[in-house]
Amino acid sequence: MFVWQTWTVWIFFSFSIFSSLYSREVLTSVQYEKLESKVGIRERNLELLRIIPRRGPNAFPELVSALKVPATV
């Protein structure tokens, strides 16, 4: 179980990260669409950080793994 602390994270979570998390079944289609609909980097980041703690014990390691994969253009 993860202990979540209040940290300010200013990482740009790109749509490729969202797609990766969706394909790994970390995000549902509804959550993915909600992230896509957010306007601005800060809003998308905050929403993703709200979702991840509720998605189970593998969600955070999957996020870290997705961030390590080089982005494809």
C-alpha positions in Angstrom: 0.0 0.0 0.0 1.3 3.4 -0.9 1.3 6.3 1.5 0.4 9.4 -0.5 1.8 12.7 0.6 1.0 16.1 -0.7 3.7 16.9 -3.2 3.7 19.4 -6.0 4.6 17.6 -9.2 5.1 19.6 -12.4 5.6 16.9 -14.9 4.0 17.3 -18.3 1.9 14.1 -18.7 1.5 13.9 -22.5 -1.4 12.1 -24.2 1.1 9.3 -25.0 1.4 8.6 -21.3 -2.4 8.5 -21.0 -2.6 6.1 -23.9 0.1 3.9 -22.4 -1.7 3.8 -19.0 -5.0 3.0 -20.9 -3.4 0.2 -22.8 -2.0 -1.2 -19.5 -5.5 -1.0 -18.0 -4.5 1.5 -15.4 -7.0 4.0 -16.8 -10.6 3.2 -17.8 -12.0 4.7 -21.1 -14.0 7.2 -19.0 -10.9 8.3 -17.1 -8.9 8.6 -20.3 -11.6 10.7 -21.9 -11.8 12.9 -18.8 -8.0 13.5 -19.0 -8.3 14.3 -22.7 -11.0 16.8 -22.0 -9.0 18.8 -19.5 -7.6 22.1 -20.7 -4.1 22.9 -19.7 -1.1 20.9 -18.4 -1.8 21.7 -14.7 -5.4 20.4 -14.9 -4.4 17.2 -16.7 -1.6 16.6 -14.2 -3.8 17.1 -11.2 -6.6 14.9 -12.6 -4.1 12.1 -13.2 -2.7 12.4 -9.8 -6.2 12.2 -8.4 -6.9 9.0 -10.4 -3.7 7.0 -9.8 -4.1 6.4 -6.0 -7.5 5.0 -6.6 -6.5 2.5 -9.3 -4.8 -0.1 -7.1 -1.3 -1.1 -6.0 0.0 -1.5 -9.6 -1.1 1.9 -10.8 1.9 4.0 -9.5 4.6 1.5 -10.7 2.8 1.4 -14.1 2.9 5.2 -14.2 6.6 5.2 -13.4 7.2 2.6 -16.1 5.3 4.6 -18.7 7.3 7.7 -17.9 10.6 5.8 -18.5 9.6 4.9 -22.0 10.9 7.4 -24.6 8.1 9.3 -26.3 7.5 8.6 -29.9 6.9 11.5 -32.2 
